[in-house]
Amino acid sequence: MVPKISTLGGYIFEYQKSITNPTGFWTNIAESFYWRKKWDTVLDWNFTEPSIQWFINGKLNITENIFERYLFHRGDQPAIIWEPNDPNEEFVTLTYHQLFERVKKFSNVLLSHGVKKGDRVAIYMPMIPELPIAMLACARIGAIHSVVFGGFSAQSLSERIQDAGATLLVTADGGYRGSKTIPIKEIADEAMDHCSCVKTAIVARRTGEQVNMVAGRDLWWHDLEEAASPVHKAEEMDSEDPLFILYTSGSTGKAKGLVHTTAGYMVYTAYTFRNVFQYSDGDIYFCSADIGWVTGHSYLLYGPLLTGATTLMFEGIPTWPNAGRYWEIVDKHKVNQFYTAPTAIRSLMALGNEWLDGKHLGSLKVLGTVGEPINEEAWHWYHDHVGKNRCPIVDTWWQTETGGIMISPLAGIIPTKPSFATLPMMGVHPVILDANGKELHGNSVEGNLCINYPWPGMARTIWGDHKRFRDTYFSTYPGHYFTGDGAKRDEDGYYRILGRVDDVINVSGHRLGTAEIENAINGHPLVHESAVVGFPHPIKGQGIYAYVVCTEFSTGGEEGIRTSVLKTVSKFIGPFARPDKVQIVTGLPKTRSGKIMRRILRKIAENQVDNFGDTTTLLNPEIIDELLEGAKRLNGN
Ligand code: WTA
């Protein structure tokens, strides 16, 4: 088991050690895992190419560190508790032993369908136990999983399948989310129509509804699992063999497939999980994220299972059948650590405290947040009403690229401050730079957040495009990993994340590139051009504001265009990326060189009517009045 820090003095001491002697520090942590063969060199790196390798020439399998390592003493302990969407349906518990049996069987299923080490397997599933089973089976045979969030459209799924060159897709008939049934297989079918690389689709049954099974391609999970052998020896993997690809949005159009490798990711997620949440044996840990995002990968699945924890996965949504659903789950399963997104907290807060009435919540010890800045009001509500003033809140800052938590309190150890992610994790060396790349030393500074030393959990590349990896993260400030976030270091040396400084917006904790949404909108036949910006939204954190240039309308006029623009975005990306506001305009403010002046668009979206700064370089300054007028109508003021 990885060591756990238990005092503030311990944190300060270990942190110093991890910065002055990072390789010594991580060697010590890595020693607690099971290796088929230990590494020759701990770390080799440069941030120029960039090339990052940890635990070089080590041989291992991450699933042996989940199963074989724990089986003797944890076989009968619950590994996963699955809570269904509908509270009237029975929950399912999979012990370490049961989960292991199912993972081994599914490993054999994948092998018998021709999946080999290094092949990519796409996974498009609702939150059912077969999703983590499929991921762990991939890891066990050395296939690289690429999980695509079940809310993405057929188009997005197909792009991701093709980019990764996946040969097999694991999916389901459908999924339940609140009162809705999602036609997962139908969406997967449409995606597969556009990608020839997928030879086999394995379909888990969840909703039981009629689906189209293509002969020679589609197979039912349960038939295959039933017939499979439960005997399987894990494939030997190199430390730097890829474990998974996970797509995320950036400031340019196409999603990026971040690649995480085996050993570093394993060491980092397990270490951070145990220390941030102060997980103790026997605790029940509940992360409400969907496994389709990085939080689900690192802190619903890998981090907890590598710690021998009991991890609870929930199929549904926080507001169905009512806004007390999370609290009911906490009481029902005696949850000790609860990890969610600020957007969920804000939406539950807005629905009133009565949903907490009658809920005990006495089992809770630690509360966590992730994915976006948490405002003070939501922080206090969470602390007072959910945590009953007893539970420390860990506001964890990190990214798909970082693999694991980078800046966060260790629960109960590092004193918290509302809306501050506080202090860096072991081995993490954050720096704040100004726009010219000059490091701002000392406290009470604000600027762009970079990290200037590698940590084991960091992504190694972008699948198929290493140059893009370099250009995106390592070229803005040579020698540093640039996070894309702004941050402040206050008078106590605490970090507060201020949000993205690039063209990425964070909507309900979902990361979206404005260019990606613009591309989708531009796919509408009557749209000439569009510009998307974020604006402050009381529940979602940021809302999506789209300015759409459109000069001819079909039937339905402006309103008709608005509706069909939303449909287009759903089709190209998914319903969660639909703009909150669509303003139809005749043009966009552009400089003489043809660049859109987004600063003005952001101000108007934020409901500001003046102080647009220097507009002398605008080619068409008269457009501002039109935009203001239209925004006024749209906002009803
Ligand atoms: C934002 C999610 C403020 C940030 C794990 C980052 C946060 C982006 C926090 C990554 C936090 C994440 N406080 N902002 N505690 N955590 N973010 O890749 O802008 O989906 O760059 O990873 O979310 O989003 P991603």
Boltz pocket constraint, residues with backbone or C-beta under 6 A from the ligand:
constraints:
  - pocket:
      binder: B
      contacts: [[A, 248], [A, 293], [A, 294], [A, 295], [A, 369], [A, 370], [A, 371], [A, 372], [A, 373], [A, 374], [A, 395], [A, 396], [A, 397], [A, 398], [A, 399], [A, 400], [A, 401], [A, 407], [A, 421], [A, 483], [A, 484], [A, 485], [A, 497], [A, 498], [A, 499], [A, 500], [A, 506], [A, 509], [A, 510], [A, 511]]
      max_distance: 6.0
